[in-house]
């Protein structure tokens, strides 16, 4: 944007600058040092400084020879930073010199004011640096808004162009401790890779994808990494192994704990029915039985049926697929033939074929109902004689229920059958709440939560064993004793009865055992990398998807931690 000198109003305040005044200006505005400042005018809309270059010679930008042969002069207007919330314009009188070297392709060249002007630029060097810094910090629109508050008028696209014009910064080599992680450019579709110096927390480089070949090529072009901190992604493990074979790979402990929590939640979901059955038996301990002589089941025991007692479609489909695949496998059909016969992927067929029962496959899918916390109120009101499902739906809406009246009507339908007297369902925590209790450090649990956890462990031997395995893994991770305790822990999990989820977790650890062992032994972790990924997300959202990967890379690589 070309700065335009505003039209002077009727009364312009001007001030001739003395020698002392010029020294004071140079003290307050170092970019004016070396200039002869003659006059300062306040036009009302801007502050205009009239000055000229003090030097009588200049070096040729092409050949470097110093020339004092004046060819002529010219005036240029240079926009500078704001003063008192008003823009500052410098009317600079400069000279043109003749090059004294006969072989130089340049015949004449213009004088540049040191620390103020540059060729073909109508902004001062300090103002250009300021706008570029605003672009690195805030991108285009926010940077332009902040500049306007400071008294500088600039378009958001101009700020983006200044950042895009910054030179690329290529790393000479990889840092000794390198962190690698992925981030989403378009979640679920396009991902990139960020490389972080774990010593300083600075972004070393960013890659446009998360493929093993890309990481391998970068590591080969930038040698020097002795330790590589990463998550459990197989592509990074393969790329690091091929690109830096001498580096120590460290699997991050947070990701290990997160993976353990996912498998633990599947196990809790599958065994939550034990707690429900135990609570039902305790509630019907007065001997009340159903028509078949069994204790009255007040709620579904596995979470795979809906409020009206019908099995969920996912459970029906999974059981049918399991039966079909097991029948084909027992008939001697290969996995490729089963894939063609069923239309399923090889990964899905292999998972079904290796499962001991359909229940193992449904363990991670069983879930509670959002109506659970309101069922006690519905049962009590039904016993009191309330039969209007719409009115009962309105009552629980006031208590926080956000579901539909149809869900309430389907749950109450089972009580309209003859002899189906409702009883208040037992209070059993949801699967995610139980998982949280199992994964929380015992010292951080409230007294009531400790008692609740004790009841959970007493109500199901499988959950009790799961809690023991989780506690043993936590002690190993907290004390960095993986070298001594990882193999015994894996053996104990693989031999445990009723823990297929933990066995799957142990299988994944064995596939990446060296990195996991380093993560449970060495003090390195990916904490700084995760912080940088959060920064990448903030910067990416700040730009509203306006700019490309190259602009995002510049903002992260050229910006300090």
N, C-alpha and C positions, 0 to 999 in steps of 0.2 A: 504494500500500500504506500503510495507516494505521499509524503507529508505535504500538506498545502498550507502555505502561510496565510493566516486569517486576515481578512480585510480590516485595516486599522479603524477604530472608532473615531469619533470626532475629536476626543481628547486622549492623547497617548502620553503616558508618563514615561519619561526617559531619564536616564542617569548616565553621565559621562564617568568612565572608570579611571581612577587615578592609579598610580603605581602601587600604593598601599592596598587599594581596592582589588587590583589584579592579583596581588599576593594572597589576599583573603579568599578570593574566588578559587584560586588554585588549591588552597588548603581545604575548602569545603567540597570542591569538585575537582578531583585529581586529574580527570580527563582533559581539563582545560590548561594544564601545565604545558608550557612550551608555545602557547598562543599569545598573541597580543590582543587582549580584550579591550575594545574601544568604547562600547556603549551597551547598556542594558535597557530594554524597553518593556513596559507592561501594557500590552494591547487590550487587556481585559479578558481575552480568551486564552492567551498564551504569554509566556515570557520569552522574548527574543533577545538573543545575545549576538552582537556583531563582533567578529574577531577575524584575525588573519594569522597565517603561519609565520613564526618568527625566524625560522631557518632560511638561509639564503642558498642552500645547496641540498641535493637529494641523490640517493643512490638509485640507479636504474633497476627496475624490477626484473629485467631480462638478463643483463650481463653483470650487474653489480657495480659498475663504474660510477664514481661520484661526479656529478655535473653541477656547475654553477652558472651555466649558460641559460639565461631565461629566454624562453620562447614566447611567453605571454602569460596572461592570467585569466582566471575565471572565478565565478561565485557558485557556491553550492549550498543547499539547505540541508542540514543534518538534524534529524529528530533525536532528542536526548530524553533522559528520564524526567519524570514530573518533578515540579517544585511547588510545594504548597497546594497540591492537588490540581495543578495546571500543567499542561504540556510545555516543554522547553524546546525551542527551536534555535539552532545555532546557524547564523548567516556567516559562512566561512569564505574568506577571500584566499584563494590558493594560487600557486604559480605552476606553470608548465615549463619543463626544462628540455633542452636538446641533449640527446645522448652524445657523449664525446667519443664513443667507440665506433669506428667506421664499419666494423663487421656486425654490429648489433642490429637485429631486425627491427628494433624499435627506433623510430626517429625522434619522437617526443614522448614524454611521460609526465603524469601529474604528480604533484606533491601530496603526500598523505600525512595527516596530523597523527603523531604517535599517540596510541591509546584512545583515539577518538574516532578516526575514520578508517575505512577499508575500501578497496576498489569496488565500484558498481553497487555500493550499499548506501542507502539514504537514511539509515539509522546509525547511531553511534555504537561503538563496540560495547560499552556498558549496557546500553538499552537492548542490544541484540542478545547479550548474555543473559540479561534479566528475563526476557521473553522466552528464551530457550529453556531456562530453568523453570519458568512457570509451566511450559509444555511438558517437561519431564515430570513435574510434580502433579499437575492437574489436567493434562491433555488440553484440547482446544477450547471447548465452550467454557468450562470452569476457569481456565487460565485467562480467557478474554474478559470474563466477568470480573475477576480479581484485578486485572490490569485497568479496567475502566474505573474501579473504585480508587485506584492509585492515581488516576488522572492520565492514563495512557490509552489512547484509542487504537485498537488493533482487532482484526478479524480472527475468528477461531481457526480458519484455514491457514492463515499466515503463521500462526503458532505451530500448527502441525507441519508446515513446510520447513520451519526453522529446525524442528526436532528431526525431521527426515533428512535434513542436510548435514546433520552431525556425522563425522566419520565413524566407520565401524571400528569396534574394539575387539580384536582377535586375541585370544589367550595364547601366550607362547607355549604353555604347557599346562597340564592338569595339576591342580593342587595336590599336596601330599595326602590329604583326607578329603575325598570327594563324595558328595551326596547326590543321589539321583532319584527323581520321582517324576510322576506324570501329572498333567493338569489338563482340564477340559477346555478346548477351544469352542466346541459345540457338544454339550454333554450327551454321551451315548453315541456319538458319531465321529467326532474328530478330536484327537488328543495330541498334545505335545509333550516334550520332556524338558525339565529344567535341571541344570547342573549347578551345584552350589559348593563354594569353598567352605568347608565345615569349620575352618579356623576363624574366618572373618564373618561368615554369614552372607557374603556377597554372591550375586549371581555371576557365574563364570560364563555360561552360554545357555542358549535355548535351542532346542531341536524341533523341527516341525512335525515330528511323529514320535511314536514310542516303539519303533521296530528294533529288533536286535542288531540288524545290519547297520542301522544309523548310529547306534551307540558304539558299536565296534569300530566303525570308521572314525568317529570322533576321538576315541581313546587312542587309536593308532596314530592319528595326526597330532595328538597332544599327550605325549608320554609324561610320566612322572607320578601317577596315582599309586600310592602304596596301600591305601585303605579305601574301599568303596562301600558306603552305607546306602542301602536300598530297602525297598519293601519286598514282598514275597513274589513279585511279578517274575514269571519265567523268562520273558524277553530280556529284561535287564540282567538277569543272571547269565543268560547265554551270551549277550553282548559284552558284558564285563569279562567273562571267562575267555572270550576270543580276542578282545581288544587289549586287555591288560592281564595276561595270564599270571604275572607275578604278584598281582594285587590281592590283598585279603578282602574277601566279601563278607559283609556283616549284615545280617537280617535284623531289621529294626525290632526292638522289643515291644513297642506299642502295637505294631502290626501283628506280632505273634499273639499278644494278649487279645487283640481285637478278633483275630481268627478263632482263638479258643472260645471267646464269648459267643461267636456265631454258632459254633458247633454245640456249645453248652445250651444255648437257647433251643436248638432243635431237640436235644435230649430232654430238656425240661418240658417242652411242649408235648413230647411223646409220653412222658411219665406223669404229667399233671393229672391224668385220669386216676392214678393211684390215690392221690390226695382227695380227689372228688369222691371216690368210692369209700375211702376211709371216713370222710366227713359224713357221707350219707349213712354209713353203718352206725357212726356215733350218734347221729340225729335220730335214727330209727332203732335205737338200742332198747326201746321198750318192748321189742318183739313184733312190731308192726311189719307185716309181710304182704307181698302182692299175691295175686291169684296163683302163681306158680310156686309159692313157698319161698321166694327170694326176698331179701330186704328191699323195701321200696326205693327205687332209684329216682331221686328228685331232679337230677340234672344229667345231661349226657356226660358220659365218663371219659370220652376221648376228644371232644371238641370237633368231631367230624360230622356231626348232625346239626341241623338248624334248630330254631326255637320250637318248632312244631314236631321235632323228632325225626324228620326226614334226613337221610344221608346226603351230604353235600355232593354236588356234581363232580367236584374234583376227586373226592374219595371213590366215587363209582367208577370214574374213568381210569384212575390209577389201578384199582383192583382188576379191572378188565384187561388193561394193558399188561399187568404183571402175569395174569393167568395165560394170556395169549403168548407172551414171550417165553414163559417157562415151558409151555407145551411145545413150542417150536424147538427150544433148546434141548428138551428131553428127547425129542425125536431125532436129534443128531444134526440139526441144521446149524450152519455156521452163522457168525454174527452178520456177515455181509448178506447172506440169504434172508436172515430175519429182518434186516434193514429194508430190503427190497419188498418183503412180504407185508411189513407193517407200515412202511413209509416214514419211519422214525430215523433220526440220525444215529450214527455209530456210537456217539457218546451216551445218548439216552438208552440205547439197547444194552450197552455194556453195564450201565448203572442198574438197570432192571435185572439183568442176568446175574449180577453179583450179589443182589440183595437176598437176604435169607427169607424175607416175607414181605408182603405188601405193607405191613405195619411199619417196617423200617423206612420205606419210601414216603409214607404218610406222616412220619414223625415230625418233620419240619413244616408240614402244612396244617396240622391241627391247630385250631385257634379257639379262643373263647369268643363270647358274644359281647357286643357293646351294651347289650341289655342286662348283663349279669348283675351290675350294681343296683339295678332298679327292680329285679325280680322279687326281692323280699317284700317291697312295698306293694307290688301287684298281687302277690299271693295273700298278703294280709288284707288288702282291700277286697279281694274276691271272697275270702272267708267271711268278711263283714257283710257281704251281700251285694257289693258293687259288681254289676255285670256289663255295664256299658263300656266297650273298649275305647270308644272315642273320648269319653270322660276320663277314663284312666290314663289315656295317652296325654291328655291335657295336664293331668296332675303331675306326671313324671317329667313333662316338658318344663314345668316350673322348677323342677329339681336338677335340670341340666341335660335331660335327654334331647338329643338332636336328631333322632331317627324318625321314621315314618310311623303313621298310625297302623299301617299294614303289618309291620313287624310285631307290634303289640298285639294286634288281632290274631296273628298266626300263633303267637306264644300262648294266648289265652284259649285258643281253640281246643287244646288237649284237655282242659278242665271242664269242657261242656259235655264230655263223654260221661255216661252214667257210672257213678262210683269213682270218678277220678277226682278225689279231693286234693287240692293243692297243699303242699307244705313249703315252708320257706326254704329256699336252696341254701346249702352250706356256704359259709364264707371261706373261699379258697382264693389266694392271690392269683393274679394273672401270670402267664408264663414269663413275660418280660420282667415283672416285679420279682419273681422268684430268681430269675437269672441275675438280676441286679444284687440281690442279697447274697448269692453265691460268689459273685465276683468282687464284692466290696471288702476292703480290708476289715477284719473283725473289730479292730479298735475304732473304726469310724462308724460302726453301727450303733443306732440308738438301743436302749435297753429293750424296748418293745420289739424292735426288729430282730434282736438276738433271740428273744423267746420265739418269735415267729419262725425264724430259721431253724431253731431246735425242733419245733413241731413238724416242720417240713421234712427234716432229715429223719425224724422218727416215724413219719407216715409212709415213707417209701425207701426201701433199702437201695434202690438204684440211684435215687437222688442223693442219698447219704454217701454212696461210693463216689458219685460224681463230685460232690463237695470235697471229698478227700483228695481226689486227683487234682482238682483246681487249686486247692491250698498247697499241695506239693509243688505244682508248677510255679505258683506265685512265689514261694520261698526260693526256688531255684533262680527265678528271674530277678528277684530283689537282691539276692546275695551273690549273683553272678557265679553260681556254682555249677554251670552246665557241664563242665568237663567231668565232674564226678557223678552228677545225678541225672543227666539227660538219658543215657542208655537204660538205667534201671527204671526211670519213669516211663519210657516208651515200652519197655517189656511189660511193665505192670498194666499199662493201658491195653496193650494188645492181648493180654491174657484175661482181662476183666470180662465178666459175664454181663450181658445186657447193656453194653456201652458201644454200640456200632458207630455212633457219632464221634466219640473220642478216638476210635480206631481209624476213622477216616482222617481225623486231624493228625494222628501219628503217622499215617501213610504219607501225607503231604510233607511232614517234617523230614521223614527219611529221604524223600526226593531232593530236598535242599538242606541236607543235614549239616554240611560243613559251614554254610553261612549261618544257620540257626545256632550251631554250637558256638560260633564266634560271637553272635549276638548275645548269647547267655553266658559268655565268659569275659569278653572285652568290654571296656567302658564306652565304646562308641555307640551313637544312636543317631536317628534321623530327625531329631527335634527341630534343628534349624531349617532343615529342608521343608518340613511341614509348615513352619512359619513363613517361609518364602512362598510356598504354594498358596497360603492364605493371602499374601500380598499380591500374587499374580491374579487371583480371583477378584480382589478389590480393584486393581488397575484395569483389568479386562472389563468389568462392569462399568467403571468410570467412563470408558470410551464409548459405551452404548453400541459396540460392534461397528463403529465407524471406520476404524483403520484396520490394516492387515496385520498378519503375523510379524512382518518385519518391523512395523512401528511398535508393536507390543514388545518385541525383543529389545529394541533400543531403549524403551522406557525402563526395562528391568535391568539390562546389562549396564547401561550408563548411569543408573541411579544407585547411589550407595545404599548399603543396608540400613 
